[in-house]
């Protein structure tokens, strides 16, 4: 089979190589899946760079999230069992973690529903307890993680403010349904949020960016607001001033979605059932901005690493309909 492999750490475009390899053999509790679609995630870039919290042995195949097919023909969603990731014709996954792919979504959309939407659902509902009528501020609103949070926020009845960088991403955020879009390159974010909320600030902030995005979030979060720390796509991990959180009465909530699979496995299935229902109603639909053939996977991962994309890039097997 064909599979992308990383033999040394570095930028994805430089270290990912396409090779002919043997099909991976499942270990105890694992299954081999035929890859129908593999979503590109920022962690795939971090894996290539050797900067992710998980460091699989070299060589490895990146691609942490797929829509796959079991040997008996079932269409499923899975997080892959590294080092045998999804940018290949076949991948491995833990059998206990398989979830049925929603009928309402095609393979590419289904592949993009899993990690990003589960992260958004747990962040907004389990951690921040977002309520209808509250104001939700989403950083990187046109990206893969942010776009999921925007749709989930709207489905929950929140007023959603999307933060983006540039006019193209602003148009995407508007099309996603943001009630207000702020181009951080053109507008004072803190002033704009306070003006839009009558001085109150955002009740919930969804931050997959870190760095300056977090700093500004702390300046425009509401009394008893909640800042959800999802990731650090900016490359800068902020150091929160806890005295500031004290005097303004807001909460800083960490979100590591993978822990739920370890600490509360049943919650993953319950979340997936909720997401499947939302997809069936049309309330959520992953924004797939490009479907690329397997031969272009390295370039797709690099584009995500560079932050130049909107929505999700999804890698499809050669010959699949784009």
C-alpha positions in Angstrom: 0.0 0.0 0.0 1.0 3.7 -0.2 1.6 5.6 3.0 3.2 8.9 3.9 6.1 8.4 6.4 8.1 10.7 8.6 11.7 9.5 9.1 13.0 12.7 10.8 11.4 15.7 12.4 10.9 19.0 10.6 8.4 20.9 8.5 5.8 18.6 7.0 6.6 19.4 3.4 10.3 18.6 4.0 10.0 15.4 6.1 6.9 13.6 4.8 7.7 11.1 2.0 5.3 8.8 0.1 6.4 5.2 0.1 5.2 1.7 -0.7 4.8 -0.2 2.5 3.2 -3.4 3.8 -0.3 -3.1 5.3 -0.1 -2.5 9.0 -0.9 -5.5 11.2 -3.4 -4.9 14.1 -2.2 -5.4 17.6 -4.4 -6.6 20.6 -7.6 -4.6 20.6 -6.9 -3.0 17.3 -8.5 -3.1 13.8 -7.2 -2.3 10.4 -9.3 0.2 8.5 -9.4 1.0 4.8 -9.1 4.8 4.8 -12.0 6.5 3.0 -11.0 10.1 4.1 -8.3 11.5 6.4 -8.8 15.0 7.9 -5.8 17.2 8.3 -5.3 18.5 11.8 -2.8 20.9 13.3 -1.5 18.1 15.5 -0.4 16.4 12.3 2.0 19.3 11.7 3.2 19.2 15.4 3.8 15.4 15.0 6.0 16.1 12.0 7.9 18.7 14.0 8.3 16.5 17.0 6.4 19.0 19.1 3.2 17.1 19.9 2.6 15.6 23.4 2.7 12.2 21.7 5.9 11.3 20.0 5.5 8.1 18.0 8.6 6.2 17.0 10.2 7.0 13.7 9.2 6.3 11.0 5.5 7.0 11.5 2.5 7.9 9.3 0.7 11.0 10.4 -3.1 11.5 10.1 -4.8 11.4 13.5 -8.4 11.4 12.3 -10.2 9.3 9.6 -13.4 8.0 8.2 -12.6 4.4 7.5 -14.2 1.1 6.5 -14.0 -2.0 8.5 -13.4 -5.4 7.0 -17.1 -6.2 7.2 -18.0 -2.9 5.4 -19.1 -0.6 8.2 -18.3 3.1 7.7 -16.7 4.4 11.0 -14.9 7.3 12.5 -11.7 6.8 14.3 -8.7 8.4 15.8 -5.8 6.4 14.5 -3.3 4.3 16.5 0.1 5.8 15.7 2.5 5.1 14.2 0.0 3.8 11.6 -1.9 7.1 10.9 -4.4 8.0 8.3 -2.4 9.4 5.4 -2.2 6.0 3.9 -4.4 3.5 2.2 -4.9 1.6 5.4 -4.6 2.6 9.1 -4.9 1.1 12.5 -7.3 2.1 15.3 -8.5 0.9 18.7 -11.6 -1.1 18.1 -13.2 0.2 21.3 -13.0 3.8 20.0 -14.8 3.3 16.7 -17.9 5.4 16.2 -20.5 5.0 13.4 -20.1 7.6 10.6 -23.2 9.8 10.4 -25.4 9.0 7.4 -26.0 12.7 6.9 -22.3 13.4 6.0 -20.1 12.2 3.2 -16.7 10.6 3.9 -14.8 13.9 4.0 -17.3 15.7 6.2 -17.6 12.7 8.5 -13.8 12.6 8.9 -13.9 16.2 10.0 -16.7 15.8 12.5 -14.7 13.8 15.1 -11.9 15.6 17.0 -12.8 19.2 16.2 -16.5 18.9 17.0 -16.0 16.7 20.0 -13.5 19.2 21.3 -16.0 22.0 20.7 -18.9 20.2 22.3 -16.9 19.3 25.4 -15.5 22.7 25.6 -18.7 24.6 25.2 -21.1 22.3 27.1 -19.1 20.2 29.5 -16.5 22.8 30.6 -18.1 26.2 30.0 -21.8 25.3 30.2 -22.7 27.7 27.5 -26.3 28.9 27.7 -28.7 30.2 25.1 -28.5 33.9 24.8 -24.9 34.2 26.0 -22.2 35.7 23.9 -19.5 33.3 22.6 -16.2 34.7 21.2 -14.4 32.3 18.9 -10.8 32.9 17.8 -9.7 31.6 14.4 -13.4 31.3 13.6 -12.8 30.4 9.9 -10.4 27.5 10.8 -11.1 23.9 11.3 -11.4 24.0 15.1 -13.0 27.5 15.2 -15.6 26.8 12.5 -16.8 23.8 14.6 -17.2 26.0 17.7 -19.1 28.6 15.7 -21.6 26.1 14.4 -22.0 24.5 17.9 -22.4 27.9 19.5 -25.1 28.8 17.1 -26.8 25.4 17.6 -26.8 26.1 21.3 -28.6 29.5 20.9 -25.6 31.7 21.6 -24.7 35.0 20.0 -21.4 34.2 18.2 -18.5 36.7 17.6 -15.9 35.3 15.3 -12.3 36.6 15.2 -10.3 36.1 12.0 -7.2 37.4 10.3 -7.9 38.9 6.8 -10.9 39.6 4.6 -11.1 36.1 3.0 -11.4 34.5 6.4 -13.9 37.1 7.4 -16.2 36.1 4.5 -16.0 32.5 5.6 -16.9 33.3 9.2 -19.9 35.3 8.0 -21.1 32.4 5.9 -20.7 30.1 8.9 -23.3 32.3 10.6 -21.3 34.5 13.0 -23.4 37.3 14.3 -20.4 39.6 14.2 -17.0 39.1 12.6 -13.9 41.0 13.8 -10.8 41.1 11.6 -8.1 41.3 14.2 -5.7 42.9 11.6 -8.0 45.8 11.0 -10.0 46.3 14.2 -9.2 46.7 17.9 -10.5 43.4 19.2 -11.1 44.4 22.8 -12.9 47.6 21.9 -15.0 45.9 19.3 -16.1 43.2 21.7 -17.0 45.6 24.5 -18.9 47.8 22.0 -20.9 44.8 20.7 -21.8 43.7 24.2 -22.6 47.0 25.7 -19.5 46.9 27.8 -20.2 43.5 29.3 -17.7 41.4 27.4 -18.0 37.9 26.1 -19.5 35.2 28.4 -17.5 32.4 26.9 -14.2 32.6 24.9 -13.1 29.7 22.8 -9.3 30.0 22.2 -7.3 27.5 20.1 -4.7 30.2 19.4 -3.1 31.3 22.6 -0.5 34.0 22.6 -1.9 37.5 22.0 -5.4 36.1 21.4 -5.5 34.9 25.0 -4.1 38.2 26.3 -6.9 40.1 24.6 -9.5 37.6 25.6 -8.7 38.3 29.3 -9.3 42.0 28.6 -12.8 41.5 27.1 -14.2 38.5 29.0 -17.4 39.2 31.0 -17.9 39.0 34.8 -18.2 35.3 35.6 -17.1 34.6 32.0 -15.2 31.5 31.0 -12.1 31.3 28.8 -11.6 27.8 27.3 -8.0 27.0 26.5 -8.0 24.6 23.5 -4.6 25.0 22.0 -1.7 27.2 21.0 -1.8 27.5 17.2 0.1 30.8 17.5 3.1 28.9 18.9 3.1 30.9 22.1 1.8 29.5 25.3 0.4 32.3 27.5 1.1 32.7 31.2 -2.2 33.9 32.7 -2.1 36.5 35.4 -4.1 34.8 38.1 -4.6 38.1 40.0 -6.4 39.4 36.9 -8.7 36.4 36.9 -9.4 37.0 40.6 -10.3 40.7 40.4 -12.5 40.2 37.3 -14.1 37.0 38.5 -13.6 34.8 35.3 -12.6 31.2 34.9 -9.8 29.7 32.9 -10.8 26.3 31.7 -8.3 23.8 30.2 -9.6 21.3 27.6 -7.7 18.2 26.7 -10.3 16.2 24.8 -8.2 13.0 24.7 -8.5 12.6 28.5 -12.2 11.9 28.2 -11.5 8.7 26.4 -9.4 7.7 29.4 -11.3 9.1 32.3 -14.9 8.9 31.0 -15.1 6.8 27.9 -18.9 6.8 27.9 -19.0 10.5 27.4 -17.4 10.2 24.0 -20.2 8.1 22.7 -22.8 10.4 24.2 -21.2 13.4 22.6 -21.1 11.6 19.2 -24.8 10.8 19.5 -25.5 14.5 20.1 -23.3 15.5 17.2 -24.9 12.9 14.9 -28.3 14.3 15.8 -27.2 17.9 15.0 -25.7 16.7 11.7 -29.0 15.0 10.8 -30.9 18.2 11.5 -28.4 20.2 9.4 -27.4 22.3 12.5 -23.7 21.3 12.0 -21.9 20.5 8.8 -18.1 20.4 8.7 -16.6 23.1 6.5 -14.5 21.1 4.0 -12.6 23.8 2.0 -10.6 21.3 -0.1 -10.4 17.6 -0.8 -7.0 16.6 -1.9 -5.6 13.3 -3.3 -3.3 11.2 -1.1 -0.4 12.3 -3.3 -0.8 15.9 -2.1 -1.1 15.1 1.7 2.3 16.6 2.6 1.4 19.9 1.0 -2.0 19.9 2.8 -0.4 19.4 6.2 2.1 22.2 5.5 -0.7 24.6 4.5 -2.5 23.8 7.8 0.8 24.3 9.7 1.2 27.7 8.0 -2.2 28.8 9.0 -3.3 29.7 5.4 -6.4 27.5 5.2 -10.0 27.9 6.1 -12.2 25.1 7.3 -10.8 21.6 6.8 -8.5 20.0 4.3 -9.3 16.3 3.8 -7.1 13.8 2.1 -8.9 11.2 -0.1 -7.6 8.0 -1.5 -6.4 8.1 -5.1 -9.3 7.8 -7.5 -11.9 9.0 -4.9 -14.3 11.7 -6.1 -13.1 15.1 -5.0 
